[in-house]
Amino acid sequence: MMETRWGARRVARQLGRSDCVVRRYWDQWIQEVSFTRRPGSGRTQQTSRREDHHIVRNARAQPIASSAAIQAQVAPSLVGPVSSRTI
């Protein structure tokens, strides 16, 4: 109902609840939905878990190294190209 631009008061009256309760549940629903990754949504993952583990291990071993340096170091062991954003 809120998605159809009804106000919280109108929804509350329709459901027989207080508008504070409706707002609170609406806010909670928005938070949960906006941060939940749904299967099949977004970009596909370019690296495997094993490759991710390798990247993280190298990054932790060299905490002051730049992402470009880590990328250059792990690139030979990866199947495909990996962006510095992934690193």
C-alpha positions as CSV (number, residue, x, y, z in Angstrom):
1,M,0.0,0.0,0.0
2,M,2.8,2.4,0.8
3,E,4.4,1.5,-2.5
4,T,1.3,3.0,-4.2
5,R,2.0,6.3,-2.5
6,W,-0.6,6.0,0.2
7,G,0.3,7.9,3.3
8,A,1.1,6.1,6.6
9,R,-2.2,7.4,8.1
10,R,-4.3,6.1,5.3
11,V,-2.6,2.7,5.5
12,A,-2.9,2.7,9.2
13,R,-6.7,3.4,9.0
14,Q,-7.1,0.6,6.4
15,L,-5.3,-1.9,8.6
16,G,-6.7,-0.7,11.9
17,R,-3.2,0.2,13.3
18,S,-1.5,3.3,14.5
19,D,0.4,5.3,11.9
20,C,3.6,5.1,14.1
21,V,3.4,1.3,13.8
22,V,2.9,1.4,10.1
23,R,5.9,3.8,9.6
24,R,8.1,1.7,11.9
25,Y,7.3,-1.5,9.9
26,W,7.7,0.3,6.6
27,D,11.1,1.6,7.6
28,Q,12.2,-1.8,8.8
29,W,11.0,-3.4,5.6
30,I,12.9,-0.8,3.4
31,Q,16.1,-1.4,5.4
32,E,15.9,-5.2,5.1
33,V,15.0,-5.2,1.4
34,S,17.5,-2.6,0.3
35,F,20.5,-4.5,1.8
36,T,19.4,-8.1,0.9
37,R,21.1,-9.4,-2.2
38,R,18.6,-11.5,-4.2
39,P,19.8,-14.5,-6.2
40,G,20.5,-13.5,-9.8
41,S,20.6,-9.8,-9.1
42,G,23.7,-7.6,-9.8
43,R,26.8,-8.5,-11.6
44,T,28.1,-12.1,-11.7
45,Q,31.2,-12.8,-9.6
46,Q,34.4,-12.8,-11.6
47,T,36.6,-14.6,-9.1
48,S,36.1,-17.9,-7.3
49,R,36.2,-18.3,-3.5
50,R,39.7,-19.7,-3.8
51,E,40.9,-16.8,-5.9
52,D,39.3,-14.4,-3.4
53,H,41.1,-16.1,-0.6
54,H,44.4,-15.8,-2.4
55,I,43.8,-12.0,-3.0
56,V,42.9,-11.5,0.7
57,R,45.9,-13.4,1.9
58,N,48.2,-11.3,-0.2
59,A,46.5,-8.1,0.9
60,R,46.9,-9.0,4.6
61,A,50.5,-10.0,4.1
62,Q,51.3,-6.6,2.6
63,P,49.0,-4.1,4.4
64,I,50.6,-1.0,2.9
65,A,50.8,-2.2,-0.7
66,S,48.6,-0.5,-3.2
67,S,45.8,-2.3,-5.0
68,A,47.7,-2.1,-8.2
69,A,50.7,-3.8,-6.6
70,I,48.5,-6.6,-5.2
71,Q,46.8,-6.9,-8.5
72,A,50.1,-7.3,-10.3
73,Q,51.2,-10.0,-7.8
74,V,48.1,-12.1,-7.9
75,A,47.2,-11.7,-11.6
76,P,49.4,-14.6,-12.8
77,S,47.6,-17.1,-10.6
78,L,44.1,-16.0,-11.6
79,V,42.1,-17.4,-14.5
80,G,40.9,-14.1,-16.0
81,P,41.6,-10.4,-15.6
82,V,40.6,-8.8,-12.2
83,S,40.0,-5.1,-11.8
84,S,41.6,-3.1,-9.1
85,R,38.1,-2.5,-7.7
86,T,37.8,-6.2,-7.0
87,I,41.2,-6.1,-5.2
